[in-house]
Amino acid sequence: MGQYTLPFLKDALDSKGLMAVHREDHWKPEDDRRLRELVEAGRPWVLISAILKRSIRSLQDRNRYLKRQSSKDAPFAERN
């Protein structure tokens, strides 16, 4: 791992410190809530990846999915 790796990221990164360790489990409501919080707070994808232990691609895909779901639930007037 590189010399600039933050201590709290150490366990979340692969042995080369390049990406989040792959998770086999499905998305839980708590994961969705945490993802929304981190995205809304403007955290970078690499940090969110380390915290949630998921790939950036998986996080971005899930974020798009959640946005689509919330727009389906919103009344028509709010969608514009």
Backbone as numpy.savetxt, mean C-alpha at the origin, in Angstrom:
# Nx Ny Nz CAx CAy CAz Cx Cy Cz
21.84 -5.20 2.64 21.01 -4.04 2.64 21.89 -2.80 2.64
21.42 -1.75 2.00 22.20 -0.54 1.89 22.40 0.15 3.22
23.39 1.00 3.27 23.72 1.68 4.52 22.68 2.70 4.93
21.80 3.09 4.01 20.81 4.11 4.31 19.43 3.55 4.62
19.31 2.24 4.78 18.02 1.63 5.08 17.58 2.02 6.49
16.35 2.47 6.60 15.83 2.83 7.91 15.57 1.56 8.72
15.85 1.60 10.00 15.72 0.40 10.84 14.36 -0.27 10.78
13.26 0.50 10.74 11.93 -0.10 10.74 11.59 -0.76 9.41
12.39 -0.52 8.36 12.16 -1.16 7.07 12.91 -2.49 6.95
13.85 -2.72 7.82 14.75 -3.86 7.72 14.03 -5.20 7.52
13.02 -5.48 8.34 12.32 -6.76 8.26 11.34 -6.83 7.10
10.96 -5.70 6.55 9.96 -5.67 5.49 10.57 -5.85 4.10
11.88 -5.69 3.97 12.52 -5.76 2.66 13.14 -7.13 2.43
13.31 -7.48 1.15 13.95 -8.74 0.83 15.43 -8.69 1.21
16.14 -9.79 1.02 17.53 -9.87 1.47 18.44 -8.86 0.78
18.06 -8.37 -0.39 18.87 -7.36 -1.08 18.38 -5.95 -0.79
17.32 -5.83 -0.01 16.79 -4.52 0.34 16.10 -3.82 -0.80
15.60 -4.60 -1.77 15.06 -3.99 -2.97 13.54 -3.84 -2.99
12.84 -4.75 -2.38 11.38 -4.66 -2.43 10.76 -5.33 -1.22
9.50 -5.09 -1.03 8.79 -5.68 0.09 8.70 -7.19 -0.08
8.73 -7.89 1.02 8.58 -9.33 1.02 7.15 -9.68 0.60
7.01 -10.67 -0.27 5.70 -11.06 -0.79 4.82 -11.66 0.30
3.56 -11.27 0.29 2.57 -11.82 1.23 1.63 -12.72 0.46
1.24 -13.81 1.07 0.34 -14.77 0.43 -1.13 -14.53 0.78
-1.38 -13.74 1.80 -2.77 -13.60 2.26 -3.54 -12.56 1.46
-4.84 -12.60 1.60 -5.74 -11.69 0.89 -5.84 -10.37 1.63
-6.40 -9.38 0.94 -6.60 -8.07 1.54 -7.69 -8.15 2.60
-7.41 -7.58 3.75 -8.38 -7.52 4.85 -8.86 -6.07 4.98
-10.02 -5.86 5.58 -10.51 -4.49 5.77 -9.48 -3.58 6.45
-8.75 -4.13 7.40 -7.72 -3.35 8.10 -6.61 -2.93 7.13
-6.23 -3.82 6.20 -5.22 -3.48 5.20 -5.71 -2.35 4.30
-6.97 -2.43 3.89 -7.56 -1.38 3.05 -7.56 -0.04 3.79
-7.97 -0.06 5.03 -8.02 1.16 5.83 -6.63 1.78 5.95
-5.65 0.95 6.25 -4.27 1.44 6.41 -3.73 1.99 5.09
-4.01 1.30 4.00 -3.58 1.77 2.68 -4.17 3.15 2.41
-5.46 3.30 2.63 -6.11 4.61 2.40 -5.47 5.70 3.24
-5.22 5.40 4.52 -4.61 6.39 5.41 -3.24 6.83 4.90
-2.42 5.87 4.51 -1.07 6.18 4.07 -1.05 6.95 2.76
-1.93 6.56 1.83 -2.02 7.26 0.55 -2.51 8.69 0.77
-3.56 8.85 1.58 -4.10 10.18 1.85 -3.10 11.07 2.59
-2.21 10.46 3.35 -1.18 11.22 4.07 -0.01 11.59 3.14
-0.05 11.09 1.90 0.98 11.43 0.93 2.28 10.65 1.09
2.20 9.50 1.74 3.41 8.68 1.92 3.85 8.09 0.58
5.16 7.94 0.36 5.63 7.36 -0.90 5.31 5.85 -0.98
5.11 5.39 -2.21 4.75 3.97 -2.41 5.78 3.02 -1.81
7.05 3.37 -1.88 8.07 2.46 -1.35 7.92 2.30 0.16
7.56 3.36 0.86 7.34 3.28 2.30 6.08 2.47 2.61
5.00 2.73 1.86 3.75 1.98 2.06 4.01 0.49 1.80
4.81 0.20 0.78 5.16 -1.18 0.45 5.85 -1.87 1.62
6.77 -1.17 2.23 7.50 -1.75 3.36 6.60 -1.93 4.58
5.74 -0.98 4.83 4.85 -1.05 5.99 3.83 -2.18 5.85
3.21 -2.28 4.67 2.16 -3.29 4.47 2.70 -4.61 3.94
3.99 -4.64 3.63 4.66 -5.85 3.14 3.98 -6.40 1.89
3.76 -5.48 0.94 3.18 -5.84 -0.35 3.94 -5.09 -1.43
3.88 -5.60 -2.65 4.58 -4.93 -3.75 3.90 -3.60 -4.08
4.67 -2.70 -4.64 4.12 -1.41 -5.04 3.00 -1.61 -6.05
3.20 -2.51 -6.97 2.17 -2.80 -7.99 0.87 -3.25 -7.33
0.97 -4.15 -6.37 -0.21 -4.64 -5.66 -0.92 -3.50 -4.93
-0.15 -2.64 -4.31 -0.73 -1.50 -3.59 -1.43 -0.54 -4.53
-0.80 -0.23 -5.65 -1.40 0.69 -6.61 -2.66 0.10 -7.23
-2.62 -1.20 -7.53 -3.81 -1.87 -8.07 -4.95 -1.83 -7.05
-4.64 -2.12 -5.80 -5.67 -2.12 -4.76 -6.21 -0.71 -4.54
-5.35 0.29 -4.59 -5.78 1.67 -4.42 -6.75 2.06 -5.54
-6.45 1.68 -6.78 -7.36 1.97 -7.90 -8.70 1.25 -7.69
-8.64 0.00 -7.26 -9.85 -0.77 -7.00 -10.71 -0.08 -5.94
-10.10 0.34 -4.84 -10.83 1.00 -3.76 -11.45 2.31 -4.24
-10.75 3.04 -5.07 -11.30 4.29 -5.62 -12.52 4.01 -6.49
-12.43 2.96 -7.33 -13.57 2.59 -8.17 -14.77 2.19 -7.31
-14.50 1.42 -6.27 -15.58 0.97 -5.38 -16.24 2.15 -4.69
-15.44 3.10 -4.23 -16.02 4.24 -3.52 -16.80 5.14 -4.47
-16.38 5.22 -5.74 -17.13 6.04 -6.69 -18.45 5.37 -7.07
-18.50 4.05 -7.04 -19.75 3.34 -7.30 -20.75 3.56 -6.17
-20.23 3.70 -4.96 -21.09 3.88 -3.78 -21.58 5.32 -3.63
-20.88 6.27 -4.26 -21.24 7.68 -4.12 -22.48 8.01 -4.94
-23.32 8.91 -4.44 -24.47 9.35 -5.24 -24.01 9.97 -6.56
-24.84 9.94 -7.56 -24.48 10.42 -8.90 -23.94 11.84 -8.88
-24.57 12.73 -8.14 -24.16 14.14 -8.10 -22.72 14.31 -7.61
-22.27 13.44 -6.71 -20.92 13.55 -6.16 -19.85 13.03 -7.10
-20.21 12.30 -8.12 -19.22 11.70 -9.03 -18.63 12.71 -9.99
-19.28 13.82 -10.21 -18.79 14.78 -11.20 -17.65 15.61 -10.71
